[in-house]
Amino acid sequence: MTLQTQEQANAYWADKDYKKYVVTFRAGTKRKPKFYEVYVGAASANAARRTGIDAAQLLGQAWCRSAAASVRLATAQDLGCVATGGKGGALMADMKQAAPAAVAGPSQETCQTCQGNGEVVTDWERYTHPLPGDVGDEAVAECQDCDGQGTVDAAPTTQPAPAAGLHPKTADLVQRFAAALSEKLAAAEKKYGYGDGWASPDWMDECRQKLVEHIAKGDPRDVAAYCAFLWHHGESTAAPASQGDALSQVARDVLAEVERATHKFPIAIEGREQAQASQDKRSALVKGGL
């Protein structure tokens, strides 16, 4: 009696709309290869690959997103079955009791120093142009920031408690807006490739200018983001005297745009009295004609 082969597994899943896959990730160097597997359900191999990457990241293996990934259909053994003898040589399978997944304590994130490889390059010339006889680890060294593991403990993500005495609805507003701002910033980082450039202190004048521009654009989250950047650096939203004229010009340009827009609706703003006077004059002419 034999265990289920990969060919048998492929034949078993062939007519199934929904299949079980094994997604295997590989990265690292020859001396320190990295390996990780996840089991996912999907309708196709491509969908399994995408689901596997997301699952690995949720399990603290963010390095898998940039690793080489292979996908295959799961065998009975992969799903926890063991082969047992039956009458007439029939193949039977007993499900092994599922063991709880190992928990590595605090959540992990990819080490930014080595980008999850566990090693750093010490000699780029030799790394990119190996010498005859090199086996692949002569120009690298173990990453000291993660002890060669490729991952480090993730920073805690718990939200700070609201200030004492803050109204519950106000506290809820602060938390909801913080979440909305976080989503907005994450989307911007993904779309434009931003990182922690906001932490640099040499763009405060530009930051204030962007703040004024985004007030006109209308998204409160963008305005809050630039206010947060200024707050982080202990800066004011008001421009220094040396930069006041330049920033004031931007503000005047914004106000000019608003004024041009409101001219389309004279009754709504300053034109209300003029419009009323015109109406009164037309009424008087009509009465005089009668």
C-alpha positions, 0 to 999 in steps of 0.5 A: 500500500502506498501514499497518495502520489502527486499524480493521483492528487492531480487526478482527484482534484481535476473535476473539483471547482474548488481545490486545496493547494500548497503554496511554497515560498523560497528566498535567502542565500545558499548558506541560509535559505528561507522556506515557508508553506501555507495551505489554501483553498482556491479555484485556480493556481493563480488564485491560490498564489495570491491567497497564499501571499496574503495568508503568509503576510497575515501569519507574520511572514511578510518576506514571502511577498517578494519571494519565489513561490510555487503552487501545487495541488494538495495530496492526502498527506498534506491535508493530514491523512495517513495511509492504513491497511484495509480489507482486500488491500483497500486504501483507507485514510485516517485524519490526524488530529489537527494540532494548533498552529505554533505561535511565536509570541509577539507578531513579527515583521520583516527586518528592514536591514536585510529585507527578510534575508537574514544576511547583509552583503559585505562586499558587493563586488564579490557578491555580484562577481563571485570568484572561482570556487566561491560557494555563495556566502563569502560576501555576506554576513549574518544580519545583526538586527535580526540575528539572522532570522529575517524578522523582528518583533513588530511594534505594538499597534494598540491605540492609546486610551482617550484622554480622561473626561473626553465625551464618548462620542468625541473619543469615537470620532477621534478613533474613527478619523484616525483609522480613516487617516491611516487608510488614506496615508497607506493608499498614498504610500502604495500609490506613490511609493511614499515612506517616512519622508515626512519625518525629514525636517527640511520640507516644512515650507513645502508642507505648509504650501501643500496644506493650503492647496489641499484645503482647496481640494476638499479632502479633510484627510489630506488636510489632517495629514499635512497638519500631522506632519507639521505637528510632528516637527513642532511647526506652526501652520502659519508661514515664517515671516520670510516665507509669508509673502510666498505662502500668502500668494498661494492663499490669494490664488486659492481665494481667487479661485473660490471667488471666481466660482461664487461669481457664477451664483451671485444671489448666494453671496455678495450679489444677493443685495444687488439682485434684490435691488434689480428685482425691486426696480423691475417691479417699480417699472411694471407698476409705473407702466400700469 
